[in-house]
Structure formats: C-alpha cells, structure tokens
Amino acid sequence: MTAIGDAMQSPILSIIVFLPVLGAIILLLVKPARLSGKIASLFVLISFLLSLIPVFQFQSGQSGYQFEHRLDWISGQGIQFHLGLDGLSIWLFELTFVIGLLCVLYSAFVYKSSSKPFYASFLVLITAFSGLFAAIDLFLFLIFLGLSLAPPFIILNLSNRQRKQVIGLKSFLFHLTSFFLLTIGFLKFYVENSHVTGVSSFNWVDISQISMPVETQQWLFWLLFAGFGILMPLFPFHSWLANVVSESPASLSVFSMAVGIKAGIYGMLRFAIPGCPDAAIQFAPILVYIALINVIYGGLVALAQPDMKKLLGFSCLSHAGFLLLGAALMNYAGIMGSMMHMVNHGLVFAALFFPVAWLHQKYGSSLIMDYGGLRYIHPVLVGLMLVAALAYFGMPGLSCFPGFFLILEAAVRIQVVWSLVAMAGMILTAAYLISFIQRVCFNPGSTVLRDDTPRTGRILPGMLVVMVIIMVWIGIMPQTLMSRSDRSVREINSIIRSHRMLQRPEIQKIEPAGSLEKFLSTHSDRIPYPGDK
C-alpha cells in the first residue's frame, strides 16, 4: 500500500511540516518584537504555498500513501520517521495550513499582537497538527499529538483572560488523558502485530494487515473511541470546549475548532474503524445513537447561549455529532460525507468566528443582547457573515451542503428515523444561527455600537471574501474534494464490507446482528458517482 516512483522518498512533506518550527526558532532569535507577526506570517505563507504541491500533484486513482518520506529512527523497536498522504489526510493536511495562515494573519494584522511566545507557540502548533495528519508510524503520530499539548496551554496563559489558568489546566488535562488512552491503544496494536508477524513495527501499513480476536477488538475499540472522543469532542467529554472557545485568543479558538477537533474523527476513520473492524461493525448502532445525541444536544445548548462565542463553540459539539454519524453509518456515502464535512466545517467556522472575535475586540462584548443594527455600520462584514451562516447549516450551493447531503443519504439507506433526527439537528443549526444573525445584525437597540465606529480594515474582509469564494466553489464543485478522497474512502469501506461478509462466527456468538449489520450484509452500499468504474 505504498505509492510508486519518486514519490516514495520525497522530502517535501518533511520540509512543509517542519518549516513553521524553523520559523519559530528564527522568530525567537530576532530582537524587535514588532517583527514577530510578520516573520510568523511569512513562514506560514511559505508553508501554505508548499503544501499546494501535494494537492496539485496528488494522483487520485492511486491507492496507498503518496509523497512518502521514510527514515529509520529507532530500529530495535520498529519505529520509523514515516510521513505520507492519502485521500483521507490530504485535505486535512491542507486545511491545517489554510486555517493556520488565516489565524496568524488575523493575529498579526487585525489583532496586532507582537508577542514572540504567542507566535512561536502557534507555529509549533501548526507543525504538530500537519505532522499528525501526515504520520504513518503510530509512534510518530503520538509524538506530534504530544507536541500539540503545550502550545494551547502556553497561548492561553499568555492572554489577559481572568480564568486563563483554570481553563488552560482543564483543557490540558483532558487532552493529556486522550494522549495516554491512545498511547495504550497504539501499544496494543504494536504488541498484537509483533505476536502475529514476529516483527516489531509501529508502521500502520503493517499493523492494518493483521486480524485481532474480536474480544480484543472490543475493548481496544472503546479505548480508542474514548481517546479520540475527547479530541472531537463528544458528549460527555466536551466540558472543556465552551470555555476554551470563549476565553482563548481568537486565533487559538479558530484553530482548535477548525483543525484541532478534526484529529478525533480522523483518528476514528484512520485507526479505530479499520484497526478494529469487527468491533466497529458490532458497535456501529451505539455510535450512531451517540452521534445523534451530540447533534441534538449541541444544537439545543447552542440555541440557549446568550454569548456569541459560546454559541459557536457549542455548535461544534453538534457538528462533531454529524462527523461521527457519517463514520458510524459505515458506508461510502457516510464516510465521504464525514470527510468532506471535516474540511468544510473548519472553513465555515473560521469565517463566522473571526468577525465575532473582531466585534468583541473592538466593542468589548460578545453578548448577543448588546448588539443590533450592525448592518448599518458594517454592511460588508454582515453580508459575509450571512453567507457563512447559510453555509454552516447546509444551504444548497454552499460548501457544507454536500457533506450533509451524503451523511443524510447514508442514514436514509439504513434507518429513515436516523436521517430525520439528523435533519432536526440541521434545523436547530439554522434556528440558532439565523436568530444570532438577526439579533446582532438587523435588530435595533445596540448598547455597545458607537458613533466613532472602528474600521475593519482590508485584512479581515479580504480573508472572509477568500473563504466565501472557497465555500461557493466547493458547494458547486464538490468533486474537487471527492475526487482525491474517493480511493481512500473506498478502501475503508471495502474493509468494513469484507469483514461483514465473512460472517465471522465470533460476531454471531456475541450478539445478534442489529439493523446496521443486517444492512451491511444484505445490501450494496456502493453509490454510483461520476467517474466510478
């Protein structure tokens, strides 16, 4: 399952991943603090431009990983420095640099921060998540995941927020717990692979080929689910989410929600489901119910929020439910829909949160009741926010619609009731977003808007215009994302189908097949899309 040709040992991924860290080192060595924002922006911009190379050179019809860079690291333990991209990771890798660039630009030219530790920590954070999405070796994945723990803690404690220490510590402990749970799970993969093959290896390409006893898969699957569930985050592991979003600096809030939480569902699709396929099939209905609870619970809590930042924060809980729902439905449409929504949610969330953060910065409040009539003062900003809000709840023609559509289609194929509950979640999303936009932008009676209106400048509207253009493009041409991810999604789907169709006796002894298992064993979930062969 490796790419062929020169791409097998291309250093391009290593250069892209570690360039931000190089920028952090140079930034700390430069004495004038006022240059820190510009230096950080320059290095992230170069990294972003380089990250376009894998996107444009990616071979859509080729299986396995591409642009691989493999070096022996700790040979005695089978640990390698091994990076590569496939259809599941290519867009998350790119999203990391898109959102990272937007966050650094916002901090440097809109918020006008000049803190060296802030930019250095943020550059390390970009390296951590880009490396995480590109890591093929499980040990290397854990290294990058561990690297992502410290920067948010540092950035939050550098801020002037009143509860920064409590919130920072709580978030850190949640993510540290996730790290240790995943470490135990990955070690079990390593041990099982050693027992089956006699070879010590943390390489996921090797480990994914082994077959573990169903009893082992059961507890390992839930262990991985708990670890990745904290990252997503899912109820009841979500208590760190709202405070981090509302109390963190804007760039950290955007990056954490647009990129950081995607590591959870990515891990489920990359490791938990393919690594424990029999357990995943058995427990799929439970995952569906957990996902639907998150969809509705997150929507209801967001609807009740008086604070703009917390509203958007709890909306991520609902959208995490949609991401898990697509994965839990275990068919092509659901997995593809989840993959697309990971990317689109990150983009649209950023387009909504940056204006909210700017309003909070300039007017000193993020309470919805303090605003009104914003369209008279900042009409361009309101127009761009409205487009982002329409995209967020799945308006046809905008970026989130294809992902929602595929997830709903996957649900309809199995249980219509599930699709109706998911649709109710979309209606809740529309309710709290339209209500928020109406009260902030159109209702009269603001208590904070002043005559000496601060100007948005060119950077923030320019960022939003670019994001809106991408939203429209993906909404009209979703094949842009789907074509590069199709092969990887089909490979995951084929693993699920093959294990279901083998009718392994261990599964039948554990529990009678549920509705989802019956569907997988009696129906073809291959959906005819343009270009299928």
Secondary structure as UniProt FT lines:
FT   HELIX           5..9
FT   HELIX           12..29
FT   HELIX           33..35
FT   HELIX           36..57
FT   TURN            60..61
FT   STRAND          65..74
FT   HELIX           75..77
FT   STRAND          79..85
FT   TURN            87..89
FT   HELIX           90..105
FT   HELIX           106..110
FT   HELIX           116..134
FT   HELIX           138..147
FT   TURN            148..149
FT   HELIX           150..158
FT   TURN            162..163
FT   HELIX           164..197
FT   HELIX           204..207
FT   TURN            208..209
FT   HELIX           214..231
FT   TURN            232..233
FT   TURN            235..236
FT   TURN            239..240
FT   HELIX           241..247
FT   HELIX           250..255
FT   HELIX           256..260
FT   HELIX           262..267
FT   HELIX           268..272
FT   HELIX           273..275
FT   HELIX           277..303
FT   HELIX           308..328
FT   HELIX           332..363
FT   HELIX           368..370
FT   HELIX           374..377
FT   HELIX           379..392
FT   TURN            393..394
FT   TURN            396..397
FT   HELIX           400..412
FT   TURN            413..414
FT   HELIX           416..437
FT   HELIX           438..442
FT   TURN            457..458
FT   HELIX           459..476
FT   HELIX           479..501
FT   TURN            502..503
FT   HELIX           505..510
FT   HELIX           515..522
FT   TURN            530..531
//
